[in-house]
């Protein structure tokens, strides 16, 4: 083979190599484009979906169609949107709760305040017949002021507990002793309501770990509730016992039963069985909500039962480790 033929052969081999490499590159490019075309389209769809959600359409979601790193991104995006949506919903509920709180508090505070201003206005203008009527007006204004003070105290207590600004001074103490002292302390009020209070316990000592001052508030509210709504029953029974790992306290009255439709909502703030919301409808509507919050802060639970025979408020508090049976 002469030099010319050798050169032609070498050039032909070179072109074959170039064509082979070029064809391989083109084939590879075409293959990769075809292979990833669906992914390119999905990424574009994903981009449009994210842009749509970013415009405030948080009820929509990013489609998850493939099982690759892009679909993982879509799933994480949906998770982020869901958390953001929950956060916004919580913020709206908090705003609604705040508005309801302001409305209810304004209504409850305005009623006694209006009466106080009215009667003090009559006194200031000397619009009374004699000293007897003057004393009557003063007594009414004083009673309304006490009610106003109770409403403010309940609101302050409930707000503190809801904001978490409450500290428990947990010490061991005897529930039976505390309840006997409480009944003695409220003997006069119970008599004035036509009621007799009794504590029943098979054991003279049922010790729990908690804040006595806070738990006294719980049982004071339950006794006040019994004095208000259980007058027809003539008595209030307080039963204390140990049950498994809990101390169980039942405050029982025998007055008018609570309608079954009201039982699930008894511990909601501002909920009243009497929907008239007059000053005779009861207290602030926060008493039982405060009771529930305080009991739960002691890792306990409270429930209510009512029928034609009796109404029971049952509280369960954990026993100290060494006292559990």
Residue pairs with C-beta under 8 A, 6 or more apart in sequence:
1 9
38 66
39 66
39 68
39 70
42 65
42 66
42 70
43 70
45 63
46 62
46 63
46 70
46 73
46 74
46 77
49 60
49 61
49 62
49 63
50 62
50 77
52 60
53 60
53 61
53 62
53 77
53 81
58 81
58 84
58 85
58 88
59 85
61 78
61 81
62 74
62 77
62 78
62 81
63 74
64 71
64 74
64 75
64 78
65 71
65 74
100 270
101 269
104 270
104 285
105 151
105 155
107 277
108 151
108 284
108 285
109 148
109 151
109 152
111 278
111 279
112 144
112 145
112 147
112 148
112 151
112 279
113 144
113 148
115 140
115 141
115 144
115 279
116 141
116 144
116 145
116 148
119 137
119 138
119 140
119 141
119 144
120 141
122 128
122 137
123 134
123 137
123 138
123 141
128 134
128 137
147 279
150 283
150 284
151 283
151 284
154 283
154 284
154 286
154 287
154 290
155 284
155 286
157 217
157 286
157 290
158 269
158 286
158 289
158 290
158 293
160 166
161 290
161 293
161 294
161 297
162 293
166 214
166 297
168 210
168 211
168 214
168 297
168 298
169 211
169 213
170 209
170 210
170 211
171 209
171 210
171 211
171 212
172 207
172 208
172 209
172 320
173 207
173 208
173 210
173 212
174 205
174 206
174 207
175 206
175 207
175 208
175 240
175 247
175 249
175 317
176 199
176 201
176 203
176 204
176 205
176 206
176 240
177 205
178 212
178 215
178 216
178 219
179 199
179 219
179 238
179 240
179 249
180 199
182 216
182 219
182 220
182 223
183 190
183 197
183 198
183 199
183 238
186 197
186 220
186 223
187 197
189 227
190 196
190 197
190 223
190 227
190 236
193 227
193 228
193 231
194 231
194 234
195 226
195 227
195 230
195 231
195 233
195 234
195 235
195 236
195 253
196 234
196 235
196 236
197 223
197 235
197 236
197 237
197 238
198 235
198 236
198 237
198 238
199 238
199 240
200 237
200 238
200 239
200 240
201 239
201 240
201 241
202 241
203 241
203 242
206 240
206 241
206 242
206 247
207 319
207 320
207 323
208 247
208 298
208 317
208 318
208 319
208 320
209 318
209 320
210 298
210 317
211 298
214 294
214 297
214 298
215 294
215 298
215 317
217 290
217 291
217 294
218 290
218 291
218 294
218 295
218 315
219 238
219 249
219 251
221 287
221 288
221 290
221 291
222 251
222 291
222 313
223 236
223 251
224 283
224 287
225 253
225 287
225 288
225 313
226 236
226 251
226 253
226 255
227 236
228 282
228 283
229 253
229 255
229 256
229 273
229 282
229 311
230 236
230 253
230 254
230 255
230 256
230 311
231 255
232 254
232 255
232 256
233 253
233 254
233 255
233 310
234 254
235 253
235 254
236 251
236 252
236 253
237 250
237 251
237 252
238 249
238 250
238 251
238 252
239 248
239 249
239 250
239 252
240 247
240 248
240 249
240 250
241 247
241 248
242 248
242 319
242 323
242 325
243 316
244 324
244 325
245 318
245 319
245 324
245 325
246 300
246 316
246 317
246 318
246 319
247 316
247 317
247 318
247 319
248 314
248 315
248 316
249 314
249 315
249 316
249 317
250 312
250 313
250 314
250 315
251 312
251 313
251 315
252 310
252 311
252 312
252 313
253 310
253 311
254 309
254 310
254 311
255 311
257 306
257 307
257 308
257 311
258 266
258 273
258 304
258 306
258 311
259 273
260 306
262 271
262 273
263 304
263 305
263 306
265 271
266 288
266 304
267 288
267 289
267 291
267 292
267 302
267 304
268 289
269 285
269 286
269 289
270 284
270 285
270 286
270 289
271 285
271 288
271 289
272 281
272 282
272 285
273 282
274 280
274 281
274 282
275 281
291 302
292 302
295 301
295 302
295 315
295 317
296 302
298 317
298 318
299 317
299 318
300 315
300 316
300 317
300 318
301 315
301 316
302 313
302 314
302 315
302 316
303 313
303 314
304 311
304 312
304 313
304 314
305 311
305 312
305 314
306 312
319 325
